[in-house]
Amino acid sequence: MTISENTNTKHITERPPVIVVMGHIDHGKSKLLDYIRSSHVVEGEAGGITQHISAYEVEHTTSEGMQKKISFLDTPGHEAFSGMRARGAKVADIAILVVAADDGVKAQTIEALNAIKSADIPYVVAINKIDKPDADRNKTIQSLIENEIYIEGYGGDIPHVFISAKDGTGIGDLLDTLLLVAELEELKGDTSLPASGVVIETHVDTQKGISATLIIKNGTLKKGMYIQAEKSCAPVRILEDFKGVSIEEASFSSPVQIHGFDSIPSVGASFCTHPDKKTALNMALACTIEDVENTHEALSVDAHTMPVILKSDVVGTAEAITSKLRALNSERTHIKIIHSSVGTITEGDVKKAGTSNNAYVIGFNVKIDPTAQELAERMGITIKTFTIIYELLEWFESRVQDETPKQEVEEQIAEVKILKVFNPEKNAQVVGGKVLSGYIAKNMECAIVRQNERVGTGTLVGLQQQRTEVETVQEGNEFGARIKSTETITPGDRLFVFRIIEK
């Protein structure tokens, strides 16, 4: 956190680090967080992975006996983390890249690493699952090196710790290492300033209204202040820590819960605090928000549109899913999110889907209202719910493949050089040539190319070799052919023989 020149230096103190845990889906990210915060939420989560963004604050006694606070940010994956970074907010200070000792570096590990590098933050490699019988430390280190992850002692300076999130082996060393990296980063904060930071999660509470989880990156938040995150505002009447316990104030690096926003703030949005409601509202009105439905890249007007109604348990997950769905856009297919919100799939959602042709209603970690299910069946609208993000994406990708309009394209089979032309006829010619590559066969189509310019097309209606009728001619052989074409063929022309396929 950059400290302003106007800051009173006597209020500047060391700021606890905010840590993000990333890596492959099955390498133990959630188990690691579960062990660190001494709770047991992982067992209740489908697929054993974390499905939404939240934050936790822990106290760790270092090897020197000092008490230090650390905040952990929990994300559904590198997509959501990158999405928050895209909004310009530096959410985390340090990352943990988890790699399983029985599996090594995987494709998702590299994707997570790229997200960490894009965020421009230091990271520590946690080699997990060392308790497993098939764990191989040396093989895992070799896997890291092969993927240009150069850890300390093996040609690089990236700290690494061997751990078991199952029995806690090495967890203390990992926390000590994180605090050492934080010390080198010289993280500072000023308690005298109004709080500022980042929105890391939002949801709608049936009793408390629109709520958000915030990470304070500088300053102090107190009851009576007003929070403004882009166009959304909330009075700080109820201030809760990450456990839901009511508190009077909180300072930097602490995750807090705020209720009563006038609209849902965007995950990844920076927030600041104001002394009164009028100032907060004026700042919100002055803030211009780019409509998410206008952020698509220009697509062909002929693209097939796939409308989607997306319902999720929390906004952060919805934004991550939306980002991945839009990544499936192509020149021929356009995924259009016509509505996205949190909560149960309702009759209103089905009616929204009914206004578009062949719309999908997709739910993540939400229920379907019985009246909505009944209406969807009557209207022939597909409702599909999921509890694991990757299953949702795989299912929808298969729908995209099925619905993407097929295109007829020319697939080249052979290249032919015309050596001689005999007996030109109306709309047909007899030629002699040589197959330079591939093979040719009767009734194949060909493009006639002269001086690198396509001048016409034709059909091979007859083939001969040594005055004998043949069905095919292979590469390297000379032949005679009767070609049906309106274009006059001349010696030196090239024929590119092709077939039409669908893609």
C-alpha positions as CSV (number, residue, x, y, z in Angstrom):
1,M,0.0,0.0,0.0
2,T,1.4,3.3,-1.1
3,I,1.4,5.9,1.7
4,S,0.4,9.4,0.9
5,E,2.9,12.3,1.6
6,N,0.2,13.9,3.8
7,T,0.1,10.8,6.0
8,N,0.9,11.4,9.6
9,T,3.9,9.0,10.1
10,K,3.1,8.3,13.7
11,H,0.0,6.4,12.6
12,I,1.9,4.2,10.1
13,T,2.3,0.7,11.3
14,E,3.1,-2.7,9.8
15,R,0.2,-4.2,7.9
16,P,-0.7,-7.9,8.1
17,P,-0.4,-9.6,4.7
18,V,-3.4,-10.7,2.6
19,I,-2.7,-14.1,1.1
20,V,-4.4,-15.8,-1.9
21,V,-4.2,-19.6,-2.2
22,M,-4.2,-20.9,-5.8
23,G,-3.4,-24.1,-7.8
24,H,-4.9,-27.1,-9.4
25,I,-8.4,-28.1,-8.4
26,D,-7.4,-31.4,-6.6
27,H,-4.1,-30.3,-5.0
28,G,-5.6,-29.4,-1.6
29,K,-6.2,-25.6,-1.6
30,S,-9.3,-25.8,0.5
31,K,-7.9,-28.5,2.8
32,L,-5.0,-26.1,3.5
33,L,-7.2,-23.2,4.3
34,D,-9.4,-25.5,6.4
35,Y,-6.4,-26.6,8.5
36,I,-5.1,-23.1,8.9
37,R,-8.4,-21.7,10.2
38,S,-9.1,-24.8,12.3
39,S,-12.6,-25.3,10.9
40,H,-14.3,-28.0,8.8
41,V,-16.1,-26.4,5.9
42,V,-14.4,-28.5,3.2
43,E,-16.3,-31.7,3.9
44,G,-19.6,-29.9,3.2
45,E,-18.5,-28.5,-0.2
46,A,-19.3,-30.5,-3.3
47,G,-16.3,-31.9,-5.0
48,G,-14.0,-30.9,-2.1
49,I,-13.3,-27.5,-3.6
50,T,-14.1,-23.9,-2.6
51,Q,-17.0,-22.5,-4.6
52,H,-17.1,-18.9,-3.7
53,I,-14.9,-16.0,-2.5
54,S,-14.5,-15.3,1.2
55,A,-11.8,-14.3,3.6
56,Y,-10.4,-15.4,6.9
57,E,-8.1,-13.9,9.5
58,V,-5.8,-16.0,11.6
59,E,-3.2,-15.4,14.3
60,H,0.1,-17.3,14.1
61,T,2.8,-17.6,16.7
62,T,6.1,-17.4,14.8
63,S,9.1,-19.6,15.6
64,E,10.4,-16.6,17.5
65,G,7.3,-16.6,19.7
66,M,5.7,-13.4,18.2
67,Q,2.0,-13.2,17.5
68,K,1.2,-12.1,13.9
69,K,-2.1,-11.7,12.0
70,I,-2.5,-13.1,8.5
71,S,-5.6,-12.7,6.2
72,F,-6.4,-15.4,3.7
73,L,-8.4,-14.8,0.6
74,D,-10.3,-17.8,-0.8
75,T,-11.2,-17.9,-4.5
76,P,-12.9,-20.4,-6.8
77,G,-9.9,-20.3,-9.1
78,H,-7.6,-18.1,-11.2
79,E,-10.5,-16.9,-13.3
80,A,-12.2,-15.0,-10.5
81,F,-8.9,-13.8,-9.2
82,S,-7.9,-12.5,-12.6
83,G,-11.4,-10.9,-12.9
84,M,-10.8,-8.9,-9.7
85,R,-7.4,-7.9,-10.9
86,A,-9.0,-6.7,-14.2
87,R,-10.9,-4.1,-12.2
88,G,-7.6,-2.5,-11.1
89,A,-7.7,-3.7,-7.5
90,K,-4.6,-5.3,-5.9
91,V,-6.5,-7.7,-3.7
92,A,-3.7,-10.0,-2.4
93,D,-0.2,-9.2,-1.3
94,I,1.3,-12.7,-1.5
95,A,0.2,-15.9,-3.2
96,I,0.6,-19.6,-2.2
97,L,0.9,-21.8,-5.2
98,V,-0.2,-25.3,-4.1
99,V,1.3,-28.3,-5.9
100,A,0.6,-31.9,-4.9
101,A,3.6,-34.1,-4.2
102,D,1.9,-37.1,-5.8
103,D,0.9,-35.2,-9.0
104,G,3.3,-32.4,-9.9
105,V,2.6,-29.4,-12.0
106,K,-0.7,-29.5,-14.1
107,A,-2.2,-27.2,-16.7
108,Q,-4.3,-25.4,-14.0
109,T,-1.2,-24.9,-12.0
110,I,0.3,-23.0,-14.9
111,E,-2.9,-21.0,-15.3
112,A,-2.9,-20.1,-11.7
113,L,0.8,-19.1,-11.9
114,N,0.1,-16.8,-14.9
115,A,-2.6,-15.1,-12.8
116,I,-0.2,-14.6,-10.0
117,K,2.4,-13.1,-12.3
118,S,-0.2,-10.8,-13.9
119,A,-1.0,-9.6,-10.4
120,D,2.7,-8.8,-9.9
121,I,2.9,-10.3,-6.4
122,P,5.4,-12.6,-4.8
123,Y,4.5,-16.2,-4.2
124,V,5.5,-19.2,-2.1
125,V,5.3,-22.8,-3.5
126,A,3.5,-25.2,-1.0
127,I,4.3,-28.8,-2.0
128,N,1.3,-30.6,-0.4
129,K,0.2,-34.2,0.2
130,I,3.7,-35.3,1.4
131,D,1.8,-37.7,3.7
132,K,0.6,-39.8,0.8
133,P,2.4,-43.1,0.0
134,D,3.0,-42.2,-3.6
135,A,4.4,-38.7,-2.8
136,D,7.7,-38.1,-4.6
137,R,9.4,-34.9,-3.6
138,N,12.2,-35.1,-6.1
139,K,9.9,-35.8,-9.0
140,T,7.7,-32.8,-7.9
141,I,10.7,-30.5,-7.8
142,Q,11.8,-31.8,-11.3
143,S,8.2,-31.0,-12.5
144,L,8.5,-27.5,-11.1
145,I,11.9,-26.9,-12.8
146,E,10.5,-28.3,-16.2
147,N,7.8,-25.7,-16.0
148,E,10.3,-22.9,-15.2
149,I,9.3,-22.6,-11.5
150,Y,12.7,-22.2,-10.0
151,I,12.6,-22.6,-6.3
152,E,15.3,-21.9,-3.7
153,G,18.1,-24.4,-3.8
154,Y,17.3,-25.4,-7.4
155,G,18.4,-22.5,-9.5
156,G,15.9,-19.9,-8.3
157,D,14.8,-17.7,-5.4
158,I,11.1,-18.7,-5.0
159,P,10.5,-20.0,-1.4
160,H,9.0,-23.5,-1.0
161,V,7.7,-25.5,1.9
162,F,6.8,-29.2,2.1
163,I,3.4,-29.6,3.8
164,S,0.5,-31.9,4.5
165,A,-2.8,-30.1,4.8
166,K,-4.2,-33.4,6.1
167,D,-2.1,-33.7,9.3
168,G,-0.6,-30.2,9.5
169,T,3.0,-31.1,8.8
170,G,5.0,-28.0,7.7
171,I,2.0,-25.6,8.1
172,G,3.8,-23.6,10.7
173,D,6.9,-23.3,8.5
174,L,4.6,-22.1,5.6
175,L,3.1,-19.4,7.8
176,D,6.6,-18.3,8.9
177,T,7.7,-18.1,5.3
178,L,4.7,-16.0,4.3
179,L,5.4,-13.6,7.2
180,L,9.1,-13.4,6.1
181,V,8.0,-12.5,2.5
182,A,5.6,-9.9,3.9
183,E,8.4,-8.4,5.9
184,L,10.5,-8.1,2.8
185,E,7.6,-6.4,1.0
186,E,7.4,-3.8,3.8
187,L,3.6,-3.7,4.0
188,K,2.5,-0.6,5.8
189,G,-0.8,1.1,6.7
190,D,-2.1,4.3,8.3
191,T,-4.7,3.8,11.0
192,S,-5.7,7.5,11.0
193,L,-7.1,7.4,7.4
194,P,-10.7,6.5,6.5
195,A,-10.8,2.8,5.4
196,S,-10.2,1.8,1.8
197,G,-9.9,-1.6,0.2
198,V,-11.5,-4.1,-2.1
199,V,-14.9,-5.8,-2.3
200,I,-14.2,-9.6,-2.4
201,E,-17.8,-11.0,-2.2
202,T,-21.4,-9.9,-2.3
203,H,-24.7,-11.7,-1.7
204,V,-28.3,-11.0,-0.8
205,D,-29.4,-11.8,2.7
206,T,-33.1,-12.2,3.1
207,Q,-33.0,-10.5,6.5
208,K,-30.1,-8.0,6.2
209,G,-30.4,-7.1,2.5
210,I,-27.5,-6.7,0.1
211,S,-24.3,-7.6,1.9
212,A,-20.6,-7.6,1.0
213,T,-17.4,-8.9,2.4
214,L,-14.6,-6.4,2.2
215,I,-10.8,-6.5,2.7
216,I,-9.5,-3.3,4.3
217,K,-6.1,-2.5,2.7
218,N,-5.5,0.8,4.5
219,G,-7.1,3.0,7.2
220,T,-9.7,2.3,9.8
221,L,-13.4,1.5,9.4
222,K,-15.8,2.6,12.2
223,K,-19.6,2.5,12.7
224,G,-21.3,5.6,11.5
225,M,-19.1,5.9,8.3
226,Y,-20.5,5.5,4.8
227,I,-19.0,3.1,2.3
228,Q,-18.9,3.7,-1.4
229,A,-17.9,1.1,-3.9
230,E,-18.3,2.4,-7.4
231,K,-22.0,3.2,-7.7
232,S,-23.0,1.2,-4.6
233,C,-23.3,2.8,-1.1
234,A,-24.0,1.5,2.4
235,P,-24.1,3.0,5.9
236,V,-21.9,1.3,8.4
237,R,-24.6,0.5,11.0
238,I,-23.7,-3.2,11.5
239,L,-20.0,-4.0,11.3
240,E,-19.1,-7.7,11.5
241,D,-15.8,-9.6,11.4
242,F,-15.4,-12.7,9.1
243,K,-17.0,-14.9,11.8
244,G,-20.1,-12.7,11.9
245,V,-19.3,-11.2,15.3
246,S,-20.4,-7.6,15.7
247,I,-17.4,-5.2,16.2
248,E,-17.1,-1.4,16.6
249,E,-14.2,-0.9,14.2
250,A,-11.6,-2.7,12.0
251,S,-8.3,-1.8,10.4
252,F,-6.2,-2.8,7.5
253,S,-6.0,-6.4,6.2
254,S,-9.1,-7.4,8.1
255,P,-12.0,-9.0,6.3
256,V,-15.3,-7.5,7.4
257,Q,-19.0,-7.9,6.6
258,I,-21.2,-4.9,5.7
259,H,-25.0,-5.0,5.2
260,G,-27.5,-2.6,3.7
261,F,-26.0,-1.7,0.3
262,D,-28.4,0.2,-2.0
263,S,-27.2,-2.0,-5.0
264,I,-25.0,-5.0,-5.4
265,P,-21.3,-3.8,-5.6
266,S,-19.0,-5.5,-8.1
267,V,-16.6,-8.1,-6.9
268,G,-13.1,-6.6,-7.2
269,A,-14.4,-3.0,-6.9
270,S,-12.3,-0.7,-4.8
271,F,-14.2,0.9,-1.9
272,C,-13.6,4.0,0.2
273,T,-15.3,5.5,3.2
274,H,-16.9,9.0,3.7
275,P,-18.0,10.8,6.8
276,D,-21.6,11.3,5.6
277,K,-24.3,9.9,3.3
278,K,-24.4,12.9,1.0
279,T,-20.7,12.7,0.1
280,A,-20.9,9.0,-0.5
281,L,-23.9,9.3,-2.8
282,N,-22.4,12.2,-4.7
283,M,-19.2,10.1,-5.3
284,A,-21.4,7.1,-6.4
285,L,-23.3,9.3,-8.9
286,A,-20.0,10.5,-10.4
287,C,-18.7,7.0,-10.8
288,T,-19.3,5.7,-14.3
289,I,-19.7,1.9,-14.6
290,E,-19.2,0.1,-17.9
291,D,-22.3,-2.0,-18.6
292,V,-21.1,-5.6,-18.6
293,E,-23.4,-6.4,-21.5
294,N,-21.5,-3.9,-23.7
295,T,-18.0,-5.3,-23.0
296,H,-18.2,-8.0,-25.7
297,E,-15.7,-7.9,-28.5
298,A,-17.3,-7.2,-31.9
299,L,-18.9,-10.4,-33.2
300,S,-20.2,-11.3,-36.6
301,V,-23.8,-10.3,-37.2
302,D,-24.3,-13.8,-38.5
303,A,-23.1,-15.4,-35.2
304,H,-25.5,-17.9,-33.6
305,T,-26.7,-16.4,-30.3
306,M,-27.0,-18.6,-27.1
307,P,-28.9,-16.7,-24.5
308,V,-28.2,-17.6,-20.8
309,I,-30.0,-16.8,-17.5
310,L,-27.4,-17.3,-14.8
311,K,-28.3,-17.7,-11.1
312,S,-25.7,-18.2,-8.4
313,D,-25.4,-18.3,-4.6
314,V,-22.9,-15.4,-4.6
315,V,-21.9,-12.7,-7.0
316,G,-18.2,-13.6,-7.1
317,T,-18.9,-17.0,-8.5
318,A,-21.3,-15.7,-11.0
319,E,-18.7,-13.3,-12.3
320,A,-16.1,-16.1,-12.6
321,I,-18.6,-18.3,-14.5
322,T,-19.7,-15.4,-16.8
323,S,-16.1,-14.7,-17.7
324,K,-15.5,-18.4,-18.6
325,L,-18.8,-18.6,-20.6
326,R,-17.9,-15.6,-22.7
327,A,-14.5,-17.1,-23.4
328,L,-16.4,-19.6,-25.6
329,N,-17.5,-16.8,-28.0
330,S,-16.4,-17.2,-31.6
331,E,-17.1,-15.8,-35.0
332,R,-20.0,-18.3,-35.3
333,T,-21.3,-18.4,-31.8
334,H,-22.1,-15.7,-29.3
335,I,-23.0,-16.4,-25.6
336,K,-25.2,-13.7,-24.3
337,I,-25.8,-13.4,-20.6
338,I,-29.3,-11.8,-20.6
339,H,-29.6,-11.9,-16.8
340,S,-27.4,-12.7,-13.9
341,S,-28.3,-12.5,-10.2
342,V,-28.1,-14.4,-6.9
343,G,-30.8,-16.6,-5.4
344,T,-33.2,-19.3,-6.2
345,I,-34.3,-19.9,-9.9
346,T,-37.8,-18.4,-10.0
347,E,-40.8,-18.3,-12.4
348,G,-39.6,-14.8,-13.4
349,D,-36.2,-16.2,-14.5
350,V,-38.0,-18.7,-16.7
351,K,-40.2,-16.0,-18.2
352,K,-37.1,-13.9,-19.0
353,A,-35.7,-17.0,-20.8
354,G,-38.9,-17.3,-22.7
355,T,-38.3,-13.9,-24.3
356,S,-35.3,-15.3,-26.2
357,N,-35.1,-18.2,-28.6
358,N,-33.6,-21.4,-27.1
359,A,-32.4,-19.7,-23.9
360,Y,-30.7,-21.7,-21.1
361,V,-31.4,-21.2,-17.4
362,I,-28.2,-22.2,-15.5
363,G,-28.0,-22.4,-11.7
364,F,-24.9,-22.7,-9.5
365,N,-25.4,-23.8,-5.8
366,V,-29.0,-22.7,-6.0
367,K,-32.4,-24.4,-5.9
368,I,-35.2,-24.4,-8.4
369,D,-38.6,-23.0,-7.4
370,P,-41.2,-25.8,-8.1
371,T,-43.4,-23.3,-10.1
372,A,-40.3,-22.3,-12.2
373,Q,-39.6,-26.0,-13.0
374,E,-43.3,-26.6,-14.0
375,L,-43.3,-23.5,-16.2
376,A,-40.0,-24.4,-17.8
377,E,-41.3,-27.9,-18.7
378,R,-44.4,-26.3,-20.3
379,M,-42.4,-23.8,-22.3
380,G,-39.6,-26.3,-23.3
381,I,-36.9,-24.3,-21.6
382,T,-33.8,-26.1,-20.3
383,I,-32.9,-25.6,-16.6
384,K,-29.7,-27.1,-15.4
385,T,-28.1,-26.7,-11.9
386,F,-24.6,-27.5,-10.8
387,T,-22.5,-27.6,-7.6
388,I,-19.1,-27.8,-9.3
389,I,-17.9,-25.0,-11.5
390,Y,-15.9,-27.2,-13.9
391,E,-18.8,-29.5,-14.5
392,L,-21.0,-26.5,-15.4
393,L,-18.4,-25.3,-17.9
394,E,-17.8,-28.7,-19.5
395,W,-21.6,-29.2,-19.9
396,F,-22.1,-25.8,-21.5
397,E,-19.1,-26.2,-23.8
398,S,-20.7,-29.4,-25.2
399,R,-23.9,-27.4,-25.8
400,V,-21.9,-24.8,-27.7
401,Q,-20.3,-27.5,-29.9
402,D,-23.7,-28.9,-30.7
403,E,-25.3,-25.6,-31.5
404,T,-22.4,-23.9,-33.4
405,P,-23.5,-23.7,-37.1
406,K,-21.4,-26.0,-39.3
407,Q,-19.5,-24.4,-42.1
408,E,-18.6,-25.9,-45.4
409,V,-14.8,-25.5,-46.1
410,E,-12.4,-26.8,-48.7
411,E,-9.9,-29.4,-47.5
412,Q,-7.0,-29.7,-49.9
413,I,-6.2,-33.2,-51.0
414,A,-3.6,-32.7,-53.7
415,E,-1.6,-30.3,-55.8
416,V,-1.2,-30.9,-59.5
417,K,1.0,-29.3,-62.2
418,I,-0.5,-29.1,-65.7
419,L,2.1,-30.2,-68.3
420,K,0.0,-30.2,-71.6
421,V,-3.4,-29.3,-72.8
422,F,-5.2,-31.5,-75.6
423,N,-8.4,-31.2,-77.5
424,P,-10.1,-28.3,-75.7
425,E,-13.9,-28.7,-75.7
426,K,-16.7,-26.4,-74.7
427,N,-16.8,-26.4,-70.9
428,A,-14.3,-29.3,-70.8
429,Q,-10.6,-30.0,-71.6
430,V,-8.2,-32.9,-71.8
431,V,-4.9,-32.3,-70.0
432,G,-1.8,-34.0,-69.0
433,G,-0.3,-33.4,-65.6
434,K,1.7,-34.6,-62.6
435,V,0.6,-35.1,-59.0
436,L,3.0,-33.1,-56.9
437,S,1.5,-34.0,-53.6
438,G,-1.4,-36.1,-52.2
439,Y,-3.6,-38.1,-54.6
440,I,-6.4,-37.4,-57.1
441,A,-9.5,-39.3,-57.9
442,K,-12.4,-39.2,-60.3
443,N,-15.2,-36.6,-59.6
444,M,-13.0,-34.6,-57.3
445,E,-13.3,-30.8,-57.4
446,C,-10.3,-28.6,-58.1
447,A,-9.3,-25.0,-58.0
448,I,-7.4,-23.7,-61.1
449,V,-4.5,-21.4,-60.0
450,R,-2.4,-19.3,-62.5
451,Q,0.5,-17.2,-61.3
452,N,-0.7,-17.7,-57.6
453,E,-4.2,-16.4,-58.5
454,R,-7.3,-18.6,-58.4
455,V,-9.0,-18.2,-61.8
456,G,-11.7,-20.8,-61.7
457,T,-12.8,-24.3,-60.6
458,G,-13.3,-27.6,-62.3
459,T,-14.2,-31.3,-61.8
460,L,-12.0,-34.3,-62.7
461,V,-14.6,-36.3,-64.7
462,G,-12.1,-38.9,-66.1
463,L,-8.6,-40.2,-65.3
464,Q,-6.0,-42.2,-67.3
465,Q,-2.6,-43.6,-66.8
466,Q,-0.8,-45.1,-69.9
467,R,-4.1,-44.8,-71.8
468,T,-5.9,-47.0,-69.2
469,E,-8.9,-45.7,-67.2
470,V,-8.1,-45.4,-63.5
471,E,-10.0,-44.3,-60.4
472,T,-7.0,-42.6,-58.6
473,V,-3.5,-41.4,-59.2
474,Q,-0.9,-41.2,-56.4
475,E,1.7,-38.6,-55.7
476,G,4.7,-38.4,-58.1
477,N,2.8,-40.0,-61.1
478,E,1.9,-38.4,-64.4
479,F,-1.7,-38.8,-65.8
480,G,-4.2,-37.7,-68.3
481,A,-7.5,-36.2,-67.3
482,R,-10.7,-34.8,-68.7
483,I,-11.6,-31.7,-66.6
484,K,-15.0,-30.1,-66.7
485,S,-14.6,-26.3,-66.4
486,T,-15.7,-23.1,-68.0
487,E,-12.1,-21.7,-67.5
488,T,-9.5,-22.4,-70.2
489,I,-6.6,-24.3,-68.7
490,T,-3.1,-23.6,-69.9
491,P,0.3,-25.4,-69.4
492,G,2.0,-24.3,-66.2
493,D,-1.4,-23.9,-64.3
494,R,-1.7,-25.6,-61.0
495,L,-4.7,-27.5,-59.8
496,F,-5.4,-27.7,-56.1
497,V,-7.7,-30.7,-55.7
498,F,-10.1,-30.4,-52.7
499,R,-13.1,-31.9,-51.0
500,I,-15.9,-30.1,-49.1
501,I,-16.1,-30.9,-45.4
502,E,-18.2,-29.4,-42.6
503,K,-16.5,-27.8,-39.6
